Amino acid sequence: VYALDFPGFGFSERSEREYLPRLMTDAIHAVVAEIRARHDGAPVDALALSLSSEFLARAAVERPVDYRRLAFV
């Protein structure tokens, strides 16, 4: 199980930049690529809560091969 802190939230750095959906979607792409690399390229099961569901949905539409299952709460 992996938990993502989006840029500017949780324990991640809050720098001077625009926090747009593209930044959050790219963060998901980066994390999923790392997770897949650690697990022989297997697609991931991903769960998102609230606003992060939008970002996960965007990521999944852009790279559907990265995901096995999606859950949105």
Predicted model as a PDB file, atoms N, CA, C, CB and O in Angstrom, pLDDT in the B-factor column:
MODEL        1                                                                  
ATOM      1  N   VAL A   1       0.850  -1.180   0.000  1.00 93.00           N  
ATOM      2  CA  VAL A   1       0.000   0.000   0.000  1.00 93.00           C  
ATOM      3  C   VAL A   1       0.887   1.231   0.000  1.00 93.00           C  
ATOM      4  CB  VAL A   1      -0.962   0.005   1.220  1.00 93.00           C  
ATOM      5  O   VAL A   1       1.823   1.339   0.791  1.00 93.00           O  
ATOM      6  N   TYR A   2       0.581   2.153  -0.894  1.00 93.00           N  
ATOM      7  CA  TYR A   2       1.300   3.421  -0.992  1.00 93.00           C  
ATOM      8  C   TYR A   2       0.302   4.552  -0.795  1.00 93.00           C  
ATOM      9  CB  TYR A   2       2.037   3.556  -2.366  1.00 93.00           C  
ATOM     10  O   TYR A   2      -0.829   4.472  -1.274  1.00 93.00           O  
ATOM     11  N   ALA A   3       0.705   5.589  -0.103  1.00 92.00           N  
ATOM     12  CA  ALA A   3      -0.132   6.778   0.085  1.00 92.00           C  
ATOM     13  C   ALA A   3       0.623   7.981  -0.466  1.00 92.00           C  
ATOM     14  CB  ALA A   3      -0.502   6.990   1.600  1.00 92.00           C  
ATOM     15  O   ALA A   3       1.791   8.193  -0.139  1.00 92.00           O  
ATOM     16  N   LEU A   4      -0.034   8.748  -1.284  1.00 89.00           N  
ATOM     17  CA  LEU A   4       0.578   9.892  -1.951  1.00 89.00           C  
ATOM     18  C   LEU A   4       0.227  11.188  -1.241  1.00 89.00           C  
ATOM     19  CB  LEU A   4       0.139   9.957  -3.409  1.00 89.00           C  
ATOM     20  O   LEU A   4      -0.942  11.444  -0.951  1.00 89.00           O  
ATOM     21  N   ASP A   5       1.231  12.003  -0.962  1.00 88.00           N  
ATOM     22  CA  ASP A   5       1.015  13.394  -0.547  1.00 88.00           C  
ATOM     23  C   ASP A   5       1.136  14.229  -1.809  1.00 88.00           C  
ATOM     24  CB  ASP A   5       2.051  13.863   0.574  1.00 88.00           C  
ATOM     25  O   ASP A   5       2.202  14.271  -2.424  1.00 88.00           O  
ATOM     26  N   PHE A   6       0.072  14.886  -2.197  1.00 91.00           N  
ATOM     27  CA  PHE A   6       0.138  15.742  -3.371  1.00 91.00           C  
ATOM     28  C   PHE A   6       1.070  16.912  -3.118  1.00 91.00           C  
ATOM     29  CB  PHE A   6      -1.255  16.242  -3.754  1.00 91.00           C  
ATOM     30  O   PHE A   6       1.253  17.322  -1.971  1.00 91.00           O  
ATOM     31  N   PRO A   7       1.662  17.454  -4.175  1.00 88.00           N  
ATOM     32  CA  PRO A   7       2.538  18.622  -4.004  1.00 88.00           C  
ATOM     33  C   PRO A   7       1.824  19.739  -3.240  1.00 88.00           C  
ATOM     34  CB  PRO A   7       3.013  19.142  -5.377  1.00 88.00           C  
ATOM     35  O   PRO A   7       0.717  20.147  -3.591  1.00 88.00           O  
ATOM     36  N   GLY A   8       2.485  20.219  -2.192  1.00 86.00           N  
ATOM     37  CA  GLY A   8       1.922  21.303  -1.385  1.00 86.00           C  
ATOM     38  C   GLY A   8       0.997  20.856  -0.268  1.00 86.00           C  
ATOM     39  O   GLY A   8       0.461  21.695   0.455  1.00 86.00           O  
ATOM     40  N   PHE A   9       0.797  19.553  -0.109  1.00 83.00           N  
ATOM     41  CA  PHE A   9      -0.105  19.030   0.919  1.00 83.00           C  
ATOM     42  C   PHE A   9       0.620  17.978   1.745  1.00 83.00           C  
ATOM     43  CB  PHE A   9      -1.389  18.433   0.283  1.00 83.00           C  
ATOM     44  O   PHE A   9       1.655  17.456   1.333  1.00 83.00           O  
ATOM     45  N   GLY A  10       0.070  17.676   2.907  1.00 81.00           N  
ATOM     46  CA  GLY A  10       0.676  16.665   3.776  1.00 81.00           C  
ATOM     47  C   GLY A  10       2.073  17.070   4.187  1.00 81.00           C  
ATOM     48  O   GLY A  10       2.291  18.191   4.646  1.00 81.00           O  
ATOM     49  N   PHE A  11       3.022  16.160   4.024  1.00 80.00           N  
ATOM     50  CA  PHE A  11       4.410  16.414   4.402  1.00 80.00           C  
ATOM     51  C   PHE A  11       5.254  16.946   3.237  1.00 80.00           C  
ATOM     52  CB  PHE A  11       5.033  15.142   4.941  1.00 80.00           C  
ATOM     53  O   PHE A  11       6.457  17.154   3.393  1.00 80.00           O  
ATOM     54  N   SER A  12       4.637  17.167   2.076  1.00 81.00           N  
ATOM     55  CA  SER A  12       5.408  17.659   0.935  1.00 81.00           C  
ATOM     56  C   SER A  12       5.655  19.166   1.057  1.00 81.00           C  
ATOM     57  CB  SER A  12       4.676  17.343  -0.386  1.00 81.00           C  
ATOM     58  O   SER A  12       4.967  19.880   1.786  1.00 81.00           O  
ATOM     59  N   GLU A  13       6.651  19.606   0.322  1.00 81.00           N  
ATOM     60  CA  GLU A  13       7.037  21.017   0.357  1.00 81.00           C  
ATOM     61  C   GLU A  13       5.948  21.894  -0.269  1.00 81.00           C  
ATOM     62  CB  GLU A  13       8.379  21.227  -0.379  1.00 81.00           C  
ATOM     63  O   GLU A  13       5.338  21.529  -1.273  1.00 81.00           O  
ATOM     64  N   ARG A  14       5.720  23.054   0.346  1.00 85.00           N  
ATOM     65  CA  ARG A  14       4.776  24.037  -0.200  1.00 85.00           C  
ATOM     66  C   ARG A  14       5.598  25.185  -0.776  1.00 85.00           C  
ATOM     67  CB  ARG A  14       3.760  24.553   0.903  1.00 85.00           C  
ATOM     68  O   ARG A  14       5.990  26.096  -0.046  1.00 85.00           O  
ATOM     69  N   SER A  15       5.860  25.145  -2.080  1.00 85.00           N  
ATOM     70  CA  SER A  15       6.699  26.153  -2.721  1.00 85.00           C  
ATOM     71  C   SER A  15       5.841  27.164  -3.476  1.00 85.00           C  
ATOM     72  CB  SER A  15       7.707  25.489  -3.675  1.00 85.00           C  
ATOM     73  O   SER A  15       4.621  27.023  -3.571  1.00 85.00           O  
ATOM     74  N   GLU A  16       6.501  28.174  -4.003  1.00 88.00           N  
ATOM     75  CA  GLU A  16       5.833  29.208  -4.784  1.00 88.00           C  
ATOM     76  C   GLU A  16       5.624  28.703  -6.210  1.00 88.00           C  
ATOM     77  CB  GLU A  16       6.655  30.528  -4.778  1.00 88.00           C  
ATOM     78  O   GLU A  16       6.503  28.851  -7.059  1.00 88.00           O  
ATOM     79  N   ARG A  17       4.481  28.119  -6.467  1.00 85.00           N  
ATOM     80  CA  ARG A  17       4.100  27.669  -7.799  1.00 85.00           C  
ATOM     81  C   ARG A  17       2.594  27.550  -7.840  1.00 85.00           C  
ATOM     82  CB  ARG A  17       4.779  26.318  -8.165  1.00 85.00           C  
ATOM     83  O   ARG A  17       1.927  27.593  -6.806  1.00 85.00           O  
ATOM     84  N   GLU A  18       2.068  27.400  -9.023  1.00 90.00           N  
ATOM     85  CA  GLU A  18       0.623  27.236  -9.164  1.00 90.00           C  
ATOM     86  C   GLU A  18       0.270  25.764  -8.957  1.00 90.00           C  
ATOM     87  CB  GLU A  18       0.134  27.736 -10.561  1.00 90.00           C  
ATOM     88  O   GLU A  18       0.875  24.873  -9.553  1.00 90.00           O  
ATOM     89  N   TYR A  19      -0.705  25.536  -8.113  1.00 90.00           N  
ATOM     90  CA  TYR A  19      -1.155  24.180  -7.818  1.00 90.00           C  
ATOM     91  C   TYR A  19      -2.390  23.883  -8.671  1.00 90.00           C  
ATOM     92  CB  TYR A  19      -1.468  24.008  -6.291  1.00 90.00           C  
ATOM     93  O   TYR A  19      -3.531  24.054  -8.240  1.00 90.00           O  
ATOM     94  N   LEU A  20      -2.123  23.441  -9.870  1.00 95.00           N  
ATOM     95  CA  LEU A  20      -3.162  23.206 -10.866  1.00 95.00           C  
ATOM     96  C   LEU A  20      -3.403  21.708 -11.040  1.00 95.00           C  
ATOM     97  CB  LEU A  20      -2.776  23.848 -12.211  1.00 95.00           C  
ATOM     98  O   LEU A  20      -2.576  20.895 -10.628  1.00 95.00           O  
ATOM     99  N   PRO A  21      -4.530  21.341 -11.646  1.00 96.00           N  
ATOM    100  CA  PRO A  21      -4.792  19.919 -11.886  1.00 96.00           C  
ATOM    101  C   PRO A  21      -3.671  19.213 -12.641  1.00 96.00           C  
ATOM    102  CB  PRO A  21      -6.075  19.766 -12.650  1.00 96.00           C  
ATOM    103  O   PRO A  21      -3.408  18.039 -12.383  1.00 96.00           O  
ATOM    104  N   ARG A  22      -3.009  19.896 -13.562  1.00 97.00           N  
ATOM    105  CA  ARG A  22      -1.908  19.279 -14.312  1.00 97.00           C  
ATOM    106  C   ARG A  22      -0.782  18.851 -13.377  1.00 97.00           C  
ATOM    107  CB  ARG A  22      -1.369  20.252 -15.373  1.00 97.00           C  
ATOM    108  O   ARG A  22      -0.222  17.767 -13.544  1.00 97.00           O  
ATOM    109  N   LEU A  23      -0.444  19.680 -12.404  1.00 96.00           N  
ATOM    110  CA  LEU A  23       0.610  19.345 -11.440  1.00 96.00           C  
ATOM    111  C   LEU A  23       0.231  18.094 -10.651  1.00 96.00           C  
ATOM    112  CB  LEU A  23       0.865  20.528 -10.478  1.00 96.00           C  
ATOM    113  O   LEU A  23       1.057  17.203 -10.456  1.00 96.00           O  
ATOM    114  N   MET A  24      -1.014  18.031 -10.202  1.00 96.00           N  
ATOM    115  CA  MET A  24      -1.463  16.892  -9.400  1.00 96.00           C  
ATOM    116  C   MET A  24      -1.526  15.619 -10.242  1.00 96.00           C  
ATOM    117  CB  MET A  24      -2.839  17.184  -8.781  1.00 96.00           C  
ATOM    118  O   MET A  24      -1.154  14.543  -9.774  1.00 96.00           O  
ATOM    119  N   THR A  25      -1.992  15.740 -11.474  1.00 97.00           N  
ATOM    120  CA  THR A  25      -2.058  14.584 -12.365  1.00 97.00           C  
ATOM    121  C   THR A  25      -0.659  14.074 -12.682  1.00 97.00           C  
ATOM    122  CB  THR A  25      -2.799  14.943 -13.662  1.00 97.00           C  
ATOM    123  O   THR A  25      -0.424  12.866 -12.699  1.00 97.00           O  
ATOM    124  N   ASP A  26       0.264  14.989 -12.932  1.00 97.00           N  
ATOM    125  CA  ASP A  26       1.650  14.587 -13.183  1.00 97.00           C  
ATOM    126  C   ASP A  26       2.276  13.920 -11.962  1.00 97.00           C  
ATOM    127  CB  ASP A  26       2.484  15.796 -13.594  1.00 97.00           C  
ATOM    128  O   ASP A  26       3.093  13.011 -12.103  1.00 97.00           O  
ATOM    129  N   ALA A  27       1.898  14.364 -10.770  1.00 96.00           N  
ATOM    130  CA  ALA A  27       2.394  13.732  -9.545  1.00 96.00           C  
ATOM    131  C   ALA A  27       1.918  12.278  -9.475  1.00 96.00           C  
ATOM    132  CB  ALA A  27       1.921  14.518  -8.291  1.00 96.00           C  
ATOM    133  O   ALA A  27       2.678  11.389  -9.090  1.00 96.00           O  
ATOM    134  N   ILE A  28       0.673  12.044  -9.845  1.00 98.00           N  
ATOM    135  CA  ILE A  28       0.157  10.671  -9.868  1.00 98.00           C  
ATOM    136  C   ILE A  28       0.915   9.847 -10.894  1.00 98.00           C  
ATOM    137  CB  ILE A  28      -1.355  10.655 -10.182  1.00 98.00           C  
ATOM    138  O   ILE A  28       1.315   8.719 -10.604  1.00 98.00           O  
ATOM    139  N   HIS A  29       1.119  10.387 -12.081  1.00 98.00           N  
ATOM    140  CA  HIS A  29       1.879   9.661 -13.106  1.00 98.00           C  
ATOM    141  C   HIS A  29       3.260   9.260 -12.579  1.00 98.00           C  
ATOM    142  CB  HIS A  29       2.027  10.525 -14.380  1.00 98.00           C  
ATOM    143  O   HIS A  29       3.701   8.129 -12.785  1.00 98.00           O  
ATOM    144  N   ALA A  30       3.929  10.178 -11.906  1.00 97.00           N  
ATOM    145  CA  ALA A  30       5.280   9.905 -11.398  1.00 97.00           C  
ATOM    146  C   ALA A  30       5.265   8.804 -10.343  1.00 97.00           C  
ATOM    147  CB  ALA A  30       5.897  11.180 -10.811  1.00 97.00           C  
ATOM    148  O   ALA A  30       6.107   7.907 -10.368  1.00 97.00           O  
ATOM    149  N   VAL A  31       4.316   8.870  -9.422  1.00 97.00           N  
ATOM    150  CA  VAL A  31       4.242   7.867  -8.356  1.00 97.00           C  
ATOM    151  C   VAL A  31       3.868   6.497  -8.931  1.00 97.00           C  
ATOM    152  CB  VAL A  31       3.215   8.295  -7.282  1.00 97.00           C  
ATOM    153  O   VAL A  31       4.461   5.482  -8.564  1.00 97.00           O  
ATOM    154  N   VAL A  32       2.903   6.475  -9.814  1.00 98.00           N  
ATOM    155  CA  VAL A  32       2.480   5.202 -10.408  1.00 98.00           C  
ATOM    156  C   VAL A  32       3.619   4.587 -11.217  1.00 98.00           C  
ATOM    157  CB  VAL A  32       1.236   5.406 -11.305  1.00 98.00           C  
ATOM    158  O   VAL A  32       3.806   3.370 -11.184  1.00 98.00           O  
ATOM    159  N   ALA A  33       4.375   5.394 -11.935  1.00 98.00           N  
ATOM    160  CA  ALA A  33       5.523   4.866 -12.682  1.00 98.00           C  
ATOM    161  C   ALA A  33       6.536   4.231 -11.738  1.00 98.00           C  
ATOM    162  CB  ALA A  33       6.194   5.983 -13.505  1.00 98.00           C  
ATOM    163  O   ALA A  33       7.080   3.168 -12.036  1.00 98.00           O  
ATOM    164  N   GLU A  34       6.791   4.867 -10.615  1.00 97.00           N  
ATOM    165  CA  GLU A  34       7.727   4.314  -9.626  1.00 97.00           C  
ATOM    166  C   GLU A  34       7.189   3.015  -9.022  1.00 97.00           C  
ATOM    167  CB  GLU A  34       7.997   5.342  -8.508  1.00 97.00           C  
ATOM    168  O   GLU A  34       7.929   2.042  -8.882  1.00 97.00           O  
ATOM    169  N   ILE A  35       5.927   3.001  -8.671  1.00 97.00           N  
ATOM    170  CA  ILE A  35       5.317   1.790  -8.094  1.00 97.00           C  
ATOM    171  C   ILE A  35       5.368   0.648  -9.105  1.00 97.00           C  
ATOM    172  CB  ILE A  35       3.846   2.061  -7.662  1.00 97.00           C  
ATOM    173  O   ILE A  35       5.734  -0.473  -8.754  1.00 97.00           O  
ATOM    174  N   ARG A  36       5.008   0.921 -10.342  1.00 98.00           N  
ATOM    175  CA  ARG A  36       5.038  -0.127 -11.367  1.00 98.00           C  
ATOM    176  C   ARG A  36       6.457  -0.637 -11.589  1.00 98.00           C  
ATOM    177  CB  ARG A  36       4.457   0.398 -12.688  1.00 98.00           C  
ATOM    178  O   ARG A  36       6.657  -1.834 -11.796  1.00 98.00           O  
ATOM    179  N   ALA A  37       7.430   0.241 -11.550  1.00 98.00           N  
ATOM    180  CA  ALA A  37       8.828  -0.170 -11.721  1.00 98.00           C  
ATOM    181  C   ALA A  37       9.264  -1.103 -10.594  1.00 98.00           C  
ATOM    182  CB  ALA A  37       9.749   1.062 -11.771  1.00 98.00           C  
ATOM    183  O   ALA A  37      10.048  -2.024 -10.819  1.00 98.00           O  
ATOM    184  N   ARG A  38       8.766  -0.871  -9.401  1.00 97.00           N  
ATOM    185  CA  ARG A  38       9.118  -1.706  -8.244  1.00 97.00           C  
ATOM    186  C   ARG A  38       8.398  -3.045  -8.247  1.00 97.00           C  
ATOM    187  CB  ARG A  38       8.802  -0.972  -6.961  1.00 97.00           C  
ATOM    188  O   ARG A  38       8.784  -3.966  -7.526  1.00 97.00           O  
ATOM    189  N   HIS A  39       7.342  -3.153  -9.066  1.00 97.00           N  
ATOM    190  CA  HIS A  39       6.520  -4.372  -9.067  1.00 97.00           C  
ATOM    191  C   HIS A  39       6.404  -4.960 -10.471  1.00 97.00           C  
ATOM    192  CB  HIS A  39       5.119  -4.073  -8.508  1.00 97.00           C  
ATOM    193  O   HIS A  39       5.318  -5.339 -10.911  1.00 97.00           O  
ATOM    194  N   ASP A  40       7.520  -5.029 -11.157  1.00 97.00           N  
ATOM    195  CA  ASP A  40       7.613  -5.692 -12.466  1.00 97.00           C  
ATOM    196  C   ASP A  40       6.645  -5.142 -13.511  1.00 97.00           C  
ATOM    197  CB  ASP A  40       7.366  -7.162 -12.300  1.00 97.00           C  
ATOM    198  O   ASP A  40       6.223  -5.871 -14.409  1.00 97.00           O  
ATOM    199  N   GLY A  41       6.292  -3.866 -13.400  1.00 97.00           N  
ATOM    200  CA  GLY A  41       5.438  -3.229 -14.399  1.00 97.00           C  
ATOM    201  C   GLY A  41       3.971  -3.552 -14.307  1.00 97.00           C  
ATOM    202  O   GLY A  41       3.200  -3.210 -15.203  1.00 97.00           O  
ATOM    203  N   ALA A  42       3.572  -4.208 -13.232  1.00 98.00           N  
ATOM    204  CA  ALA A  42       2.162  -4.579 -13.085  1.00 98.00           C  
ATOM    205  C   ALA A  42       1.286  -3.335 -12.937  1.00 98.00           C  
ATOM    206  CB  ALA A  42       1.974  -5.509 -11.869  1.00 98.00           C  
ATOM    207  O   ALA A  42       1.684  -2.376 -12.277  1.00 98.00           O  
ATOM    208  N   PRO A  43       0.102  -3.341 -13.543  1.00 98.00           N  
ATOM    209  CA  PRO A  43      -0.811  -2.224 -13.356  1.00 98.00           C  
ATOM    210  C   PRO A  43      -1.274  -2.164 -11.896  1.00 98.00           C  
ATOM    211  CB  PRO A  43      -2.022  -2.349 -14.310  1.00 98.00           C  
ATOM    212  O   PRO A  43      -1.292  -3.177 -11.197  1.00 98.00           O  
ATOM    213  N   VAL A  44      -1.639  -0.984 -11.461  1.00 98.00           N  
ATOM    214  CA  VAL A  44      -1.976  -0.776 -10.047  1.00 98.00           C  
ATOM    215  C   VAL A  44      -3.480  -0.682  -9.833  1.00 98.00           C  
ATOM    216  CB  VAL A  44      -1.304   0.488  -9.522  1.00 98.00           C  
ATOM    217  O   VAL A  44      -4.239  -0.347 -10.742  1.00 98.00           O  
ATOM    218  N   ASP A  45      -3.883  -0.984  -8.619  1.00 98.00           N  
ATOM    219  CA  ASP A  45      -5.228  -0.682  -8.143  1.00 98.00           C  
ATOM    220  C   ASP A  45      -5.109   0.638  -7.391  1.00 98.00           C  
ATOM    221  CB  ASP A  45      -5.821  -1.846  -7.223  1.00 98.00           C  
ATOM    222  O   ASP A  45      -4.244   0.776  -6.526  1.00 98.00           O  
ATOM    223  N   ALA A  46      -5.955   1.603  -7.702  1.00 98.00           N  
ATOM    224  CA  ALA A  46      -5.837   2.925  -7.090  1.00 98.00           C  
ATOM    225  C   ALA A  46      -7.174   3.365  -6.510  1.00 98.00           C  
ATOM    226  CB  ALA A  46      -5.337   3.956  -8.117  1.00 98.00           C  
ATOM    227  O   ALA A  46      -8.237   3.103  -7.073  1.00 98.00           O  
ATOM    228  N   LEU A  47      -7.089   4.036  -5.377  1.00 97.00           N  
ATOM    229  CA  LEU A  47      -8.258   4.571  -4.696  1.00 97.00           C  
ATOM    230  C   LEU A  47      -8.028   6.054  -4.449  1.00 97.00           C  
ATOM    231  CB  LEU A  47      -8.536   3.813  -3.362  1.00 97.00           C  
ATOM    232  O   LEU A  47      -6.944   6.455  -4.027  1.00 97.00           O  
ATOM    233  N   ALA A  48      -9.039   6.864  -4.708  1.00 96.00           N  
ATOM    234  CA  ALA A  48      -8.939   8.302  -4.468  1.00 96.00           C  
ATOM    235  C   ALA A  48     -10.168   8.771  -3.703  1.00 96.00           C  
ATOM    236  CB  ALA A  48      -8.793   9.082  -5.802  1.00 96.00           C  
ATOM    237  O   ALA A  48     -11.266   8.239  -3.865  1.00 96.00           O  
ATOM    238  N   LEU A  49      -9.958   9.766  -2.878  1.00 95.00           N  
ATOM    239  CA  LEU A  49     -11.018  10.336  -2.049  1.00 95.00           C  
ATOM    240  C   LEU A  49     -11.219  11.796  -2.421  1.00 95.00           C  
ATOM    241  CB  LEU A  49     -10.684  10.198  -0.542  1.00 95.00           C  
ATOM    242  O   LEU A  49     -10.252  12.549  -2.542  1.00 95.00           O  
ATOM    243  N   SER A  50     -12.448  12.190  -2.600  1.00 95.00           N  
ATOM    244  CA  SER A  50     -12.830  13.583  -2.804  1.00 95.00           C  
ATOM    245  C   SER A  50     -12.152  14.181  -4.036  1.00 95.00           C  
ATOM    246  CB  SER A  50     -12.484  14.404  -1.571  1.00 95.00           C  
ATOM    247  O   SER A  50     -12.171  13.569  -5.104  1.00 95.00           O  
ATOM    248  N   LEU A  51     -11.557  15.363  -3.907  1.00 93.00           N  
ATOM    249  CA  LEU A  51     -10.994  16.066  -5.054  1.00 93.00           C  
ATOM    250  C   LEU A  51      -9.889  15.264  -5.744  1.00 93.00           C  
ATOM    251  CB  LEU A  51     -10.453  17.411  -4.616  1.00 93.00           C  
ATOM    252  O   LEU A  51      -9.707  15.391  -6.955  1.00 93.00           O  
ATOM    253  N   SER A  52      -9.157  14.453  -5.004  1.00 95.00           N  
ATOM    254  CA  SER A  52      -8.104  13.656  -5.640  1.00 95.00           C  
ATOM    255  C   SER A  52      -8.687  12.681  -6.665  1.00 95.00           C  
ATOM    256  CB  SER A  52      -7.304  12.887  -4.578  1.00 95.00           C  
ATOM    257  O   SER A  52      -7.961  12.201  -7.535  1.00 95.00           O  
ATOM    258  N   SER A  53      -9.981  12.382  -6.575  1.00 97.00           N  
ATOM    259  CA  SER A  53     -10.631  11.522  -7.575  1.00 97.00           C  
ATOM    260  C   SER A  53     -10.539  12.142  -8.965  1.00 97.00           C  
ATOM    261  CB  SER A  53     -12.107  11.278  -7.204  1.00 97.00           C  
ATOM    262  O   SER A  53     -10.348  11.432  -9.952  1.00 97.00           O  
ATOM    263  N   GLU A  54     -10.673  13.461  -9.042  1.00 97.00           N  
ATOM    264  CA  GLU A  54     -10.553  14.140 -10.334  1.00 97.00           C  
ATOM    265  C   GLU A  54      -9.162  13.911 -10.925  1.00 97.00           C  
ATOM    266  CB  GLU A  54     -10.831  15.654 -10.183  1.00 97.00           C  
ATOM    267  O   GLU A  54      -9.029  13.624 -12.115  1.00 97.00           O  
ATOM    268  N   PHE A  55      -8.143  14.039 -10.103  1.00 97.00           N  
ATOM    269  CA  PHE A  55      -6.773  13.907 -10.588  1.00 97.00           C  
ATOM    270  C   PHE A  55      -6.465  12.465 -10.994  1.00 97.00           C  
ATOM    271  CB  PHE A  55      -5.786  14.375  -9.517  1.00 97.00           C  
ATOM    272  O   PHE A  55      -5.796  12.230 -12.000  1.00 97.00           O  
ATOM    273  N   LEU A  56      -6.953  11.504 -10.211  1.00 98.00           N  
ATOM    274  CA  LEU A  56      -6.755  10.100 -10.566  1.00 98.00           C  
ATOM    275  C   LEU A  56      -7.503   9.764 -11.851  1.00 98.00           C  
ATOM    276  CB  LEU A  56      -7.220   9.182  -9.422  1.00 98.00           C  
ATOM    277  O   LEU A  56      -6.978   9.045 -12.701  1.00 98.00           O  
ATOM    278  N   ALA A  57      -8.707  10.269 -12.000  1.00 98.00           N  
ATOM    279  CA  ALA A  57      -9.473  10.015 -13.225  1.00 98.00           C  
ATOM    280  C   ALA A  57      -8.741  10.569 -14.439  1.00 98.00           C  
ATOM    281  CB  ALA A  57     -10.879  10.636 -13.127  1.00 98.00           C  
ATOM    282  O   ALA A  57      -8.678   9.912 -15.478  1.00 98.00           O  
ATOM    283  N   ARG A  58      -8.185  11.774 -14.318  1.00 98.00           N  
ATOM    284  CA  ARG A  58      -7.423  12.362 -15.426  1.00 98.00           C  
ATOM    285  C   ARG A  58      -6.214  11.485 -15.761  1.00 98.00           C  
ATOM    286  CB  ARG A  58      -6.964  13.802 -15.071  1.00 98.00           C  
ATOM    287  O   ARG A  58      -5.939  11.225 -16.932  1.00 98.00           O  
ATOM    288  N   ALA A  59      -5.498  11.034 -14.737  1.00 98.00           N  
ATOM    289  CA  ALA A  59      -4.319  10.198 -14.954  1.00 98.00           C  
ATOM    290  C   ALA A  59      -4.705   8.893 -15.647  1.00 98.00           C  
ATOM    291  CB  ALA A  59      -3.613   9.904 -13.617  1.00 98.00           C  
ATOM    292  O   ALA A  59      -4.017   8.441 -16.561  1.00 98.00           O  
ATOM    293  N   ALA A  60      -5.796   8.298 -15.211  1.00 98.00           N  
ATOM    294  CA  ALA A  60      -6.230   7.021 -15.784  1.00 98.00           C  
ATOM    295  C   ALA A  60      -6.689   7.170 -17.232  1.00 98.00           C  
ATOM    296  CB  ALA A  60      -7.357   6.427 -14.948  1.00 98.00           C  
ATOM    297  O   ALA A  60      -6.474   6.271 -18.045  1.00 98.00           O  
ATOM    298  N   VAL A  61      -7.308   8.279 -17.555  1.00 98.00           N  
ATOM    299  CA  VAL A  61      -7.719   8.519 -18.941  1.00 98.00           C  
ATOM    300  C   VAL A  61      -6.481   8.701 -19.823  1.00 98.00           C  
ATOM    301  CB  VAL A  61      -8.646   9.766 -19.034  1.00 98.00           C  
ATOM    302  O   VAL A  61      -6.445   8.219 -20.955  1.00 98.00           O  
ATOM    303  N   GLU A  62      -5.479   9.393 -19.306  1.00 98.00           N  
ATOM    304  CA  GLU A  62      -4.259   9.640 -20.071  1.00 98.00           C  
ATOM    305  C   GLU A  62      -3.398   8.387 -20.243  1.00 98.00           C  
ATOM    306  CB  GLU A  62      -3.448  10.720 -19.398  1.00 98.00           C  
ATOM    307  O   GLU A  62      -2.762   8.211 -21.282  1.00 98.00           O  
ATOM    308  N   ARG A  63      -3.375   7.519 -19.231  1.00 98.00           N  
ATOM    309  CA  ARG A  63      -2.539   6.309 -19.284  1.00 98.00           C  
ATOM    310  C   ARG A  63      -3.303   5.107 -18.707  1.00 98.00           C  
ATOM    311  CB  ARG A  63      -1.207   6.529 -18.500  1.00 98.00           C  
ATOM    312  O   ARG A  63      -2.957   4.618 -17.632  1.00 98.00           O  
ATOM    313  N   PRO A  64      -4.312   4.639 -19.393  1.00 98.00           N  
ATOM    314  CA  PRO A  64      -5.146   3.551 -18.847  1.00 98.00           C  
ATOM    315  C   PRO A  64      -4.381   2.256 -18.590  1.00 98.00           C  
ATOM    316  CB  PRO A  64      -6.281   3.265 -19.790  1.00 98.00           C  
ATOM    317  O   PRO A  64      -4.768   1.476 -17.719  1.00 98.00           O  
ATOM    318  N   VAL A  65      -3.315   2.018 -19.326  1.00 98.00           N  
ATOM    319  CA  VAL A  65      -2.541   0.782 -19.152  1.00 98.00           C  
ATOM    320  C   VAL A  65      -1.891   0.712 -17.771  1.00 98.00           C  
ATOM    321  CB  VAL A  65      -1.465   0.674 -20.236  1.00 98.00           C  
ATOM    322  O   VAL A  65      -1.513  -0.373 -17.329  1.00 98.00           O  
ATOM    323  N   ASP A  66      -1.753   1.839 -17.086  1.00 98.00           N  
ATOM    324  CA  ASP A  66      -1.126   1.868 -15.759  1.00 98.00           C  
ATOM    325  C   ASP A  66      -2.024   1.310 -14.657  1.00 98.00           C  
ATOM    326  CB  ASP A  66      -0.735   3.284 -15.412  1.00 98.00           C  
ATOM    327  O   ASP A  66      -1.548   1.040 -13.554  1.00 98.00           O  
ATOM    328  N   TYR A  67      -3.321   1.132 -14.941  1.00 98.00           N  
ATOM    329  CA  TYR A  67      -4.279   0.816 -13.869  1.00 98.00           C  
ATOM    330  C   TYR A  67      -5.019  -0.481 -14.140  1.00 98.00           C  
ATOM    331  CB  TYR A  67      -5.283   1.951 -13.701  1.00 98.00           C  
ATOM    332  O   TYR A  67      -5.412  -0.776 -15.268  1.00 98.00           O  
ATOM    333  N   ARG A  68      -5.196  -1.246 -13.072  1.00 98.00           N  
ATOM    334  CA  ARG A  68      -6.003  -2.456 -13.145  1.00 98.00           C  
ATOM    335  C   ARG A  68      -7.426  -2.147 -12.679  1.00 98.00           C  
ATOM    336  CB  ARG A  68      -5.378  -3.590 -12.289  1.00 98.00           C  
ATOM    337  O   ARG A  68      -8.405  -2.511 -13.330  1.00 98.00           O  
ATOM    338  N   ARG A  69      -7.512  -1.467 -11.536  1.00 98.00           N  
ATOM    339  CA  ARG A  69      -8.815  -1.088 -10.973  1.00 98.00           C  
ATOM    340  C   ARG A  69      -8.735   0.316 -10.395  1.00 98.00           C  
ATOM    341  CB  ARG A  69      -9.266  -2.099  -9.882  1.00 98.00           C  
ATOM    342  O   ARG A  69      -7.683   0.746  -9.920  1.00 98.00           O  
ATOM    343  N   LEU A  70      -9.851   1.022 -10.440  1.00 98.00           N  
ATOM    344  CA  LEU A  70      -9.957   2.344  -9.834  1.00 98.00           C  
ATOM    345  C   LEU A  70     -11.134   2.368  -8.881  1.00 98.00           C  
ATOM    346  CB  LEU A  70     -10.106   3.439 -10.911  1.00 98.00           C  
ATOM    347  O   LEU A  70     -12.164   1.745  -9.141  1.00 98.00           O  
ATOM    348  N   ALA A  71     -10.986   3.080  -7.786  1.00 98.00           N  
ATOM    349  CA  ALA A  71     -12.085   3.294  -6.844  1.00 98.00           C  
ATOM    350  C   ALA A  71     -12.097   4.772  -6.476  1.00 98.00           C  
ATOM    351  CB  ALA A  71     -11.936   2.387  -5.562  1.00 98.00           C  
ATOM    352  O   ALA A  71     -11.062   5.358  -6.158  1.00 98.00           O  
ATOM    353  N   PHE A  72     -13.287   5.360  -6.525  1.00 97.00           N  
ATOM    354  CA  PHE A  72     -13.455   6.769  -6.191  1.00 97.00           C  
ATOM    355  C   PHE A  72     -14.449   6.896  -5.050  1.00 97.00           C  
ATOM    356  CB  PHE A  72     -13.926   7.583  -7.422  1.00 97.00           C  
ATOM    357  O   PHE A  72     -15.561   6.374  -5.129  1.00 97.00           O  
ATOM    358  N   VAL A  73     -14.058   7.582  -4.000  1.00 97.00           N  
ATOM    359  CA  VAL A  73     -14.922   7.750  -2.821  1.00 97.00           C  
ATOM    360  C   VAL A  73     -15.222   9.227  -2.656  1.00 97.00           C  
ATOM    361  CB  VAL A  73     -14.252   7.169  -1.526  1.00 97.00           C  
ATOM    362  O   VAL A  73     -15.934   9.612  -1.729  1.00 97.00           O  
TER     363      VAL A  73                                                      
ENDMDL                                                                          
END                                                                             
